[in-house]
Amino acid sequence: MSGDWEYAFEMSDNPRAPRVARRVVRLVLEEHGETGLVDGAELLAAELIANSYRYAKGPAHVRVKRIGARLRVSVWDGNPELPGFGAGAVPGPGAEAGRGLGLVRLCAESFGGFAYGSGALGSGGGKVMWFELGEECPLWGSAGGLAAGG
């Protein structure tokens, strides 16, 4: 573990934002020697950014933060509507959207979100979605790649 640290960056309202977010998260984690978290954290961060790009207008703000044994990635955007994370939110086989948050549910040790109203934490309201990982992503393991049986 490399101690506590935090980075924040803004992603433009652009279809390339999820890919750029993956690269930035990967770079941050590799620079801190967090190789067991790279694959899972970059995928889940990209899913939250993709959700933001699809449903919110304007930029998204990303924070990658290590506190003790936990890594937290948070994404803020201007849409106050929270997506469903619960078991009932699983998309059907023919669904064209909704699988990204299922990945967050499967891989993150904890996750959630909250909406904030107009005037709080910003002028127009919005939401924060986040996930946490421990020492390694449960589905990827320390060697990287999807774990067998996952």
C-alpha positions as semicolon CSV with decimal commas, in nm:
position;residue;x (nm);y (nm);z (nm)
1;M;0,000;0,000;0,000
2;S;0,140;0,340;-0,091
3;G;-0,035;0,563;0,166
4;D;-0,332;0,792;0,122
5;W;-0,363;1,000;-0,195
6;E;-0,628;1,166;-0,410
7;Y;-0,666;1,290;-0,769
8;A;-0,954;1,474;-0,931
9;F;-1,018;1,550;-1,296
10;E;-1,297;1,671;-1,520
11;M;-1,426;1,475;-1,818
12;S;-1,583;1,671;-2,101
13;D;-1,927;1,586;-2,236
14;N;-1,775;1,379;-2,516
15;P;-1,823;1,022;-2,640
16;R;-1,450;0,960;-2,582
17;A;-1,481;1,039;-2,211
18;P;-1,516;0,676;-2,089
19;R;-1,201;0,573;-2,277
20;V;-1,007;0,872;-2,148
21;A;-1,128;0,801;-1,792
22;R;-1,003;0,442;-1,821
23;R;-0,659;0,563;-1,923
24;V;-0,636;0,824;-1,647
25;V;-0,748;0,579;-1,377
26;R;-0,499;0,320;-1,507
27;L;-0,217;0,576;-1,503
28;V;-0,294;0,690;-1,148
29;L;-0,312;0,335;-1,013
30;E;0,000;0,218;-1,194
31;E;0,195;0,519;-1,066
32;H;0,097;0,419;-0,711
33;G;0,175;0,050;-0,761
34;E;-0,189;-0,055;-0,730
35;T;-0,165;-0,316;-1,007
36;G;-0,424;-0,551;-0,852
37;L;-0,690;-0,282;-0,885
38;V;-0,614;-0,149;-1,233
39;D;-0,837;-0,368;-1,453
40;G;-1,143;-0,353;-1,230
41;A;-1,115;0,013;-1,134
42;E;-1,065;0,135;-1,489
43;L;-1,362;-0,068;-1,616
44;L;-1,595;0,046;-1,339
45;A;-1,487;0,410;-1,369
46;A;-1,555;0,397;-1,743
47;E;-1,901;0,253;-1,676
48;L;-1,988;0,540;-1,441
49;I;-1,853;0,796;-1,690
50;A;-2,047;0,630;-1,976
51;N;-2,362;0,650;-1,763
52;S;-2,294;1,016;-1,697
53;Y;-2,228;1,090;-2,064
54;R;-2,548;0,914;-2,168
55;Y;-2,785;1,066;-1,914
56;A;-2,638;1,402;-1,803
57;K;-2,562;1,714;-1,999
58;G;-2,227;1,877;-1,938
59;P;-1,902;1,756;-1,788
60;A;-1,849;1,489;-1,525
61;H;-1,604;1,526;-1,239
62;V;-1,404;1,223;-1,130
63;R;-1,218;1,163;-0,805
64;V;-0,985;0,868;-0,745
65;K;-0,895;0,843;-0,378
66;R;-0,699;0,594;-0,167
67;I;-0,775;0,595;0,205
68;G;-0,607;0,318;0,399
69;A;-0,696;-0,015;0,237
70;R;-0,982;0,128;0,028
71;L;-0,988;0,282;-0,318
72;R;-1,289;0,501;-0,392
73;V;-1,379;0,632;-0,737
74;S;-1,656;0,893;-0,751
75;V;-1,824;1,055;-1,051
76;W;-2,025;1,377;-1,018
77;D;-2,258;1,499;-1,293
78;G;-2,546;1,742;-1,340
79;N;-2,833;1,492;-1,365
80;P;-2,998;1,437;-1,023
81;E;-3,173;1,115;-1,133
82;L;-3,016;0,810;-0,969
83;P;-2,997;0,491;-1,175
84;G;-3,108;0,160;-1,026
85;F;-2,833;-0,043;-0,859
86;G;-3,056;-0,301;-0,691
87;A;-3,108;-0,663;-0,793
88;G;-3,434;-0,566;-0,966
89;A;-3,238;-0,334;-1,196
90;V;-3,077;-0,619;-1,394
91;P;-3,154;-0,575;-1,765
92;G;-3,315;-0,853;-1,966
93;P;-3,128;-1,045;-2,239
94;G;-3,251;-0,812;-2,517
95;A;-3,182;-0,486;-2,332
96;E;-2,962;-0,236;-2,513
97;A;-2,849;-0,060;-2,194
98;G;-2,815;-0,116;-1,821
99;R;-2,534;-0,370;-1,799
100;G;-2,268;-0,124;-1,682
101;L;-2,414;-0,077;-1,336
102;G;-2,446;-0,455;-1,312
103;L;-2,069;-0,474;-1,356
104;V;-2,028;-0,223;-1,076
105;R;-2,255;-0,437;-0,856
106;L;-2,054;-0,752;-0,935
107;C;-1,703;-0,617;-0,891
108;A;-1,717;-0,339;-0,632
109;E;-1,691;-0,416;-0,262
110;S;-1,933;-0,130;-0,203
111;F;-2,108;0,123;-0,424
112;G;-2,382;0,379;-0,420
113;G;-2,491;0,725;-0,510
114;F;-2,682;1,024;-0,392
115;A;-2,860;1,313;-0,554
116;Y;-2,822;1,669;-0,441
117;G;-3,065;1,949;-0,505
118;S;-3,030;2,286;-0,665
119;G;-2,789;2,509;-0,478
120;A;-2,620;2,229;-0,285
121;L;-2,268;2,142;-0,405
122;G;-2,334;2,335;-0,724
123;S;-2,589;2,558;-0,888
124;G;-2,815;2,316;-1,073
125;G;-2,816;1,998;-0,868
126;G;-2,687;1,662;-0,979
127;K;-2,565;1,333;-0,837
128;V;-2,257;1,149;-0,720
129;M;-2,209;0,782;-0,807
130;W;-1,922;0,592;-0,645
131;F;-1,766;0,252;-0,590
132;E;-1,498;0,115;-0,360
133;L;-1,245;-0,162;-0,403
134;G;-1,019;-0,318;-0,139
135;E;-0,677;-0,467;-0,201
136;E;-0,784;-0,614;-0,535
137;C;-1,095;-0,632;-0,747
138;P;-1,287;-0,949;-0,647
139;L;-1,348;-1,059;-1,010
140;W;-0,998;-0,984;-1,138
141;G;-0,770;-1,102;-0,862
142;S;-0,410;-0,990;-0,820
143;A;-0,292;-1,132;-1,153
144;G;-0,533;-0,921;-1,361
145;G;-0,793;-1,054;-1,602
146;L;-1,128;-1,208;-1,518
147;A;-1,097;-1,468;-1,241
148;A;-1,201;-1,825;-1,313
149;G;-1,557;-1,897;-1,210
150;G;-1,641;-1,522;-1,200
